[in-house]
Amino acid sequence: MAQIAAQLVGHQNQWDQVKKIISSDLQSGSFLFSGPEGIGKRKMAMATAQYFLCETKTGCGHCGSCRRVESGTHEGLLIIDEGDDIIKMDEVHKIKEFLKLKSLSGARFILINNAHKMNIPTSNALLKTLEEPPEGVYFFLISSRISGLLMTIKSRCRLIPFSILTEKDLERVSLMNEFTLSNFKNSGQLHLVAKSQDKDFRPIVELACEILDCIAEARYTPLTDAQKSTVKSKDQFQDLITYLEIMVRDVLLTQAAPNLDSATVYFEEYRKDIQAWAQVNSLVWSQFYEILEGQTCMPIWINSRRAQRRRLRRR
């Protein structure tokens, strides 16, 4: 038995916001938790359910209600989690059956993990319910790729964005799970940061930097044959997209920091480059990050002359 809220790391503002919204309007509502994988969105949803279903209304972690939430067997909680599989109409039927049951717990919570995996019929079938959930019913849609959700779904939910964990939060998670920081990075969302130090992956990291140079300077030229050969598989393409996402996050954090050197960045080796990119309007990087979130195929242009200068600097 455990208090799930005590296991949350980071995202204090999101935790306070969600509790305040539900506490001030105990009617119903639909939330969309968005952000990278493996940073605690699902745990936040479970902690919220435990908090409001707790017999003492504190999320104590000890009462029978809290224990049932933790085990996923509480009568006021329905978890839809198909992993990487498509979420089909069968899950909508489960939700509707759940809503037909007489509530014994007051509030009820429906958690849909990887909500972007809902196919179009499933999404359309949920629209009305998400817009006007029955009294006391709360939906938590969890997604690392909200670009994969229908606009009609997103417009019916209150968006709660989550960011990648800070270095300090990563250290805390590492201690909680008896990992070293490097081991945690290898096993979690930021495993690519550690992997980037491997010489076999350096060309992909370099290509990511060259693309950001291109965007910062608004110069676009086709990839050379050598650059095209850097990404040889779907997995390597996904690595490239993830590197770009983390680097753009570093840029946005640098822009928000009191001074350039105080920003916490994951690619410390590229701090000077990140600081240079941070001179570009943040709207450019925010829009590019949104594009990256929805990419399965992306036309890439870079400035070959700038790329050559970069390679000379790295020697």
VOGU-3710 file (C-alpha; in Angstrom, 3 decimals, decimal comma):
1> maqiaaqlvg> 0,000/0,000/0,000  1,316/3,417/-0,908  0,430/7,047/-1,286  0,807/7,510/-5,030  1,194/11,290/-4,708  4,346/10,721/-2,646  5,870/8,957/-5,657  5,363/11,942/-7,969  8,562/13,681/-8,984  8,359/17,182/-10,425
11> hqnqwdqvkk> 5,212/18,638/-12,006  4,128/20,318/-8,762  2,262/23,047/-10,655  0,292/20,458/-12,629  -0,567/18,550/-9,453  -1,813/21,695/-7,709  -3,727/22,812/-10,806  -5,612/19,549/-11,304  -6,537/19,250/-7,618  -7,747/22,858/-7,562
21> iissdlqsgs> -9,890/22,433/-10,678  -11,595/19,276/-9,424  -11,992/20,593/-5,864  -13,609/23,814/-7,041  -15,990/22,128/-9,474  -17,029/18,696/-8,272  -19,240/18,096/-11,284  -17,313/16,464/-14,104  -14,552/17,187/-16,579  -12,095/15,894/-19,173
31> flfsgpegig> -8,339/16,439/-18,970  -5,598/15,845/-21,517  -2,158/15,199/-19,999  0,427/15,802/-22,733  4,202/15,499/-22,725  7,108/13,100/-23,395  6,905/9,449/-22,407  8,118/8,231/-19,039  7,848/11,454/-17,027  4,902/10,699/-14,719
41> krkmamataq> 1,677/11,660/-16,541  -0,011/8,320/-15,832  1,146/8,367/-12,224  -0,287/11,868/-11,852  -3,675/10,620/-13,072  -3,564/7,669/-10,656  -2,535/9,959/-7,780  -5,478/12,260/-8,546  -7,922/9,351/-8,563  -6,521/8,075/-5,281
51> yflcetktgc> -6,699/11,532/-3,694  -10,360/12,084/-4,523  -11,508/8,493/-3,933  -9,707/8,227/-0,583  -11,938/7,568/2,407  -10,210/10,431/4,245  -10,084/12,684/1,133  -6,305/13,006/1,493  -4,984/10,199/-0,693  -3,610/8,611/2,472
61> ghcgscrrve> -2,467/5,418/0,765  -3,597/3,268/3,696  -7,383/3,032/3,549  -9,174/0,334/1,584  -10,123/2,771/-1,160  -6,520/3,932/-1,668  -5,274/0,349/-1,813  -7,852/-0,563/-4,462  -6,907/2,456/-6,576  -3,248/1,471/-6,373
71> sgthegllii> -4,047/-2,060/-7,526  -6,397/-0,769/-10,248  -9,420/-2,581/-8,814  -11,379/0,346/-7,353  -15,019/0,403/-8,445  -14,695/4,133/-9,173  -11,705/3,743/-11,488  -11,524/2,431/-15,056  -8,141/2,127/-16,753  -7,939/1,796/-20,530
81> degddiikmd> -4,387/0,818/-21,422  -3,778/-1,132/-24,602  -0,034/-0,497/-24,634  1,081/0,071/-28,213  -2,079/-1,441/-29,707  -4,829/0,615/-31,324  -7,648/1,586/-28,947  -10,786/0,267/-30,626  -14,551/0,432/-30,119  -14,445/-2,430/-27,592
91> evhkikeflk> -12,919/0,028/-25,118  -15,730/2,516/-25,738  -18,204/-0,216/-24,817  -16,263/-0,791/-21,566  -16,481/2,916/-20,782  -20,227/3,039/-21,442  -20,839/-0,043/-19,304  -18,753/1,516/-16,526  -20,834/4,700/-16,685  -24,068/2,703/-16,433
101> lkslsgarfi> -23,055/1,263/-13,089  -24,372/2,968/-9,986  -21,589/4,915/-8,340  -20,663/3,780/-4,837  -17,739/6,146/-4,528  -19,110/9,555/-5,497  -16,532/10,638/-8,074  -15,425/8,253/-10,827  -12,290/8,380/-12,944  -11,582/7,018/-16,424
111> linnahkmni> -7,926/6,904/-17,424  -7,105/6,410/-21,126  -3,389/5,803/-21,596  -1,793/6,480/-25,001  -4,974/8,255/-26,036  -3,417/9,069/-29,429  -3,823/5,359/-30,222  -7,600/5,767/-30,471  -8,795/5,112/-34,005  -11,273/7,500/-35,660
121> ptsnallktl> -14,468/5,515/-34,828  -13,383/5,266/-31,176  -12,578/8,976/-31,010  -15,876/9,982/-32,586  -17,833/7,679/-30,282  -16,322/9,421/-27,234  -16,866/13,026/-28,336  -20,199/13,676/-26,646  -19,169/11,912/-23,429  -15,919/13,897/-23,225
131> eeppegvyff> -17,748/17,167/-23,844  -20,383/16,523/-21,179  -19,286/13,703/-18,847  -21,933/12,467/-16,400  -21,904/14,225/-13,060  -18,909/13,251/-10,941  -17,048/11,593/-13,834  -13,534/12,690/-14,778  -11,621/11,615/-17,870  -7,820/11,648/-17,999
141> lissrisgll> -6,493/11,248/-21,534  -2,735/10,653/-21,480  -0,642/11,178/-24,579  2,955/11,716/-25,651  1,777/12,568/-29,170  -1,234/14,867/-28,968  -0,819/15,627/-32,676  -2,207/12,118/-33,176  -5,492/13,084/-31,505  -8,426/14,486/-33,438
151> mtiksrcrli> -8,858/18,225/-32,988  -12,416/17,551/-31,863  -11,026/15,406/-29,001  -8,462/18,019/-27,962  -11,035/20,809/-28,014  -13,191/18,953/-25,494  -10,427/18,479/-22,932  -8,574/20,784/-20,593  -4,936/20,591/-21,674  -2,368/20,002/-18,915
161> pfsiltekdl> 1,128/20,075/-20,478  4,050/18,243/-18,836  7,765/18,917/-19,448  10,796/16,635/-19,343  12,157/16,205/-15,808  14,966/18,453/-14,641  18,387/17,072/-13,733  17,530/17,471/-10,039  14,296/15,536/-10,444  16,139/12,806/-12,358
171> ervslmneft> 18,560/12,436/-9,456  15,619/12,041/-7,079  14,024/9,376/-9,288  17,369/7,629/-9,518  17,652/7,409/-5,744  14,027/6,276/-5,350  14,648/3,424/-7,795  18,176/2,651/-6,557  19,659/3,580/-9,937  22,702/5,672/-10,650
181> lsnfknsgql> 21,858/8,735/-12,704  23,526/7,281/-15,786  21,609/4,029/-15,402  18,354/5,927/-15,063  19,070/7,834/-18,239  19,751/4,563/-20,007  16,437/3,115/-18,838  14,162/6,146/-19,128  12,950/8,878/-21,438  16,414/10,426/-21,655
191> hlvaksqdkd> 18,314/7,289/-22,612  19,247/8,937/-25,887  21,287/11,583/-24,077  23,607/8,906/-22,747  23,480/7,007/-26,034  24,583/10,133/-27,867  28,052/9,727/-26,363  28,506/6,502/-28,325  30,664/7,194/-31,390  28,244/5,217/-33,568
201> frpivelace> 25,479/7,690/-32,777  27,541/10,850/-33,074  26,635/11,399/-36,755  22,935/11,482/-35,838  23,546/14,027/-33,080  25,641/16,101/-35,473  22,878/15,960/-38,073  20,393/17,186/-35,447  22,681/20,140/-34,735  23,025/20,911/-38,423
211> ildciaeary> 19,232/20,950/-38,818  18,911/23,395/-35,919  21,620/25,569/-37,477  19,544/25,594/-40,639  16,385/26,669/-38,832  18,202/29,334/-36,803  19,641/30,886/-39,962  16,566/30,265/-42,166  18,767/28,731/-44,853  17,527/25,620/-46,605
221> tpltdaqkst> 19,468/23,376/-48,948  18,889/19,695/-49,744  20,716/17,035/-47,762  23,906/15,741/-49,300  24,202/12,016/-50,031  26,531/11,628/-47,052  24,026/13,290/-44,735  21,158/11,192/-46,079  23,155/8,042/-45,318  23,372/9,050/-41,637
231> vkskdqfqdl> 19,781/7,896/-41,061  19,568/4,353/-42,383  16,573/2,938/-40,522  13,243/3,858/-38,956  14,792/3,530/-35,479  17,589/5,932/-36,382  15,054/8,388/-37,774  13,150/8,225/-34,478  16,437/8,785/-32,618  16,995/11,897/-34,733
241> ityleimvrd> 13,519/13,230/-33,949  14,029/12,605/-30,225  17,432/14,329/-30,237  15,837/17,317/-31,953  13,022/17,435/-29,371  15,456/17,398/-26,446  17,740/20,002/-28,029  14,818/22,328/-28,782  13,705/21,885/-25,174  17,227/22,920/-24,122
251> vlltqaapnl> 16,909/26,020/-26,285  13,554/26,994/-24,768  14,872/26,412/-21,221  17,893/28,561/-22,003  15,640/31,349/-23,236  13,604/31,174/-20,024  16,642/31,157/-17,698  17,766/34,340/-15,892  21,044/34,123/-17,794  22,414/31,835/-20,495
261> dsatvyfeey> 24,848/29,963/-18,271  22,295/29,172/-15,549  20,032/27,049/-17,762  19,981/23,296/-17,105  20,615/21,577/-20,417  20,982/17,871/-21,174  23,402/18,359/-24,049  26,015/20,211/-22,013  28,625/19,608/-24,715  26,531/21,724/-27,072
271> rkdiqawaqv> 25,800/24,558/-24,620  27,436/27,217/-26,833  25,401/26,067/-29,818  22,242/26,029/-27,694  22,986/29,559/-26,509  23,401/30,670/-30,117  20,109/29,060/-31,134  18,447/30,730/-28,148  18,975/34,098/-29,837  16,235/33,138/-32,310
281> nslvwsqfye> 12,614/33,993/-31,464  11,124/31,389/-29,120  8,017/31,155/-31,326  10,176/29,584/-34,047  11,361/26,866/-31,674  7,920/26,304/-30,130  6,394/25,806/-33,565  9,215/23,485/-34,622  8,740/21,422/-31,437  5,037/21,015/-32,274
291> ilegqtcmpi> 6,007/19,825/-35,756  8,451/17,304/-34,282  5,745/15,871/-32,006  3,702/14,852/-35,011  6,426/13,664/-37,338  6,645/10,227/-38,893  8,229/11,639/-42,034  9,935/15,011/-42,295  11,596/16,868/-45,142  14,984/18,027/-43,852
301> winsrraqrr> 17,177/20,782/-45,241  20,456/21,990/-43,804  23,137/24,522/-44,594  26,026/22,405/-45,857  28,576/25,194/-45,495  27,656/25,716/-41,837  27,748/21,951/-41,283  31,286/21,814/-42,625  32,374/24,564/-40,241  30,776/22,662/-37,349
311> rlrrr> 32,680/19,484/-38,166  35,936/21,433/-38,253  35,152/22,889/-34,813  34,513/19,434/-33,367  37,937/18,093/-34,378
//
